[in-house]
Amino acid sequence: MLQDLKLRLGGLASIAIGVAVAWFFLWLPLQEAQSGAQEVSYQLKAFILVPLCIIFGVGFLVAGERLQYRNAQHSNLTVVGWVLFILGMALGAAGYFWFQQQFSALGYV
């Protein structure tokens, strides 16, 4: 029971980390671009980190100990783990292309 609570709290922490990284490294640069800043920089790593933190965080928050995302004996992902990983990567790619479209619409190359 205590392990389940730890995993659920870890899921909540993971979501918080994902939101914080998205805010500082994606949302704020987009706001700078929309306000007409001469030069704007953002972190590409955030497009990987944010969706994975949020997807796995939600999984742990909802399922806790029941989320069997990895096989500890073989140190690899289970089918559930791969589905979550692929979903996270797809969301990251979609976010990246949306972000690029927003910057292009604002006149940034």
C-alpha positions as CSV (number, residue, x, y, z in Angstrom):
1,M,0.0,0.0,0.0
2,L,2.8,2.4,0.8
3,Q,4.6,1.6,-2.4
4,D,1.4,2.3,-4.4
5,L,1.1,5.7,-2.7
6,K,4.8,6.5,-3.4
7,L,4.2,5.7,-7.1
8,R,1.1,7.8,-7.3
9,L,2.9,10.7,-5.7
10,G,5.8,10.2,-8.1
11,G,3.3,10.3,-10.9
12,L,2.0,13.6,-9.6
13,A,5.6,14.9,-9.3
14,S,6.3,13.8,-12.9
15,I,3.3,15.7,-14.1
16,A,4.5,18.8,-12.2
17,I,8.0,18.5,-13.7
18,G,6.5,18.2,-17.2
19,V,4.3,21.2,-16.8
20,A,7.2,23.3,-15.3
21,V,9.5,22.3,-18.2
22,A,6.8,23.1,-20.7
23,W,6.2,26.5,-19.1
24,F,9.8,27.6,-18.9
25,F,11.3,26.1,-22.1
26,L,8.3,26.2,-24.5
27,W,5.5,28.5,-23.4
28,L,7.7,31.4,-22.4
29,P,9.7,31.4,-25.6
30,L,6.5,31.3,-27.6
31,Q,5.2,34.3,-25.6
32,E,8.4,36.1,-26.4
33,A,8.0,35.4,-30.1
34,Q,4.4,36.6,-30.0
35,S,5.5,39.8,-28.4
36,G,8.0,40.4,-31.3
37,A,11.4,39.6,-29.7
38,Q,14.3,39.8,-32.0
39,E,15.7,36.4,-31.1
40,V,14.0,33.6,-29.3
41,S,15.6,30.3,-28.2
42,Y,13.9,27.2,-26.9
43,Q,15.0,23.7,-25.9
44,L,14.3,20.8,-28.3
45,K,14.8,18.3,-25.4
46,A,11.6,19.7,-23.9
47,F,9.6,18.1,-26.8
48,I,10.8,14.7,-25.5
49,L,10.8,15.3,-21.8
50,V,7.4,17.0,-21.4
51,P,5.1,14.4,-23.1
52,L,7.0,11.5,-21.4
53,C,6.7,13.1,-18.0
54,I,3.0,13.8,-18.5
55,I,2.1,10.4,-20.1
56,F,4.0,8.3,-17.5
57,G,2.9,10.6,-14.7
58,V,-0.7,10.2,-15.5
59,G,-0.2,6.4,-15.8
60,F,1.4,6.2,-12.4
61,L,-1.2,8.6,-10.9
62,V,-4.1,6.6,-12.1
63,A,-2.7,3.0,-11.9
64,G,0.0,3.2,-9.2
65,E,1.5,-0.2,-8.6
66,R,-0.7,-1.8,-11.2
67,L,1.1,0.0,-14.1
68,Q,3.4,-2.8,-15.4
69,Y,5.5,-0.7,-17.8
70,R,8.7,-2.7,-17.5
71,N,10.0,-6.1,-17.0
72,A,12.5,-5.8,-14.1
73,Q,14.1,-9.2,-14.8
74,H,15.0,-8.4,-18.4
75,S,15.4,-4.6,-18.0
76,N,13.1,-3.8,-20.9
77,L,9.7,-2.3,-21.5
78,T,6.5,-4.3,-21.6
79,V,3.8,-3.8,-24.2
80,V,2.2,-1.2,-22.0
81,G,5.5,0.6,-21.6
82,W,6.1,0.7,-25.3
83,V,2.6,2.0,-25.9
84,L,3.1,4.8,-23.4
85,F,6.6,5.6,-24.9
86,I,5.3,5.7,-28.5
87,L,2.3,7.8,-27.4
88,G,4.7,10.2,-25.7
89,M,7.0,10.4,-28.8
90,A,4.0,11.0,-31.1
91,L,2.7,13.8,-28.8
92,G,6.2,15.2,-28.7
93,A,6.5,15.2,-32.5
94,A,3.1,16.7,-32.9
95,G,4.0,19.4,-30.4
96,Y,7.2,20.1,-32.2
97,F,5.6,20.5,-35.6
98,W,2.8,22.7,-34.1
99,F,5.5,24.8,-32.4
100,Q,7.4,25.2,-35.7
101,Q,4.2,26.2,-37.4
102,Q,3.6,28.9,-34.8
103,F,7.1,30.3,-35.2
104,S,6.8,30.3,-39.0
105,A,3.5,32.1,-38.8
106,L,5.2,34.8,-36.6
107,G,8.0,35.2,-39.2
108,Y,10.7,33.3,-37.5
109,V,12.8,30.9,-39.5
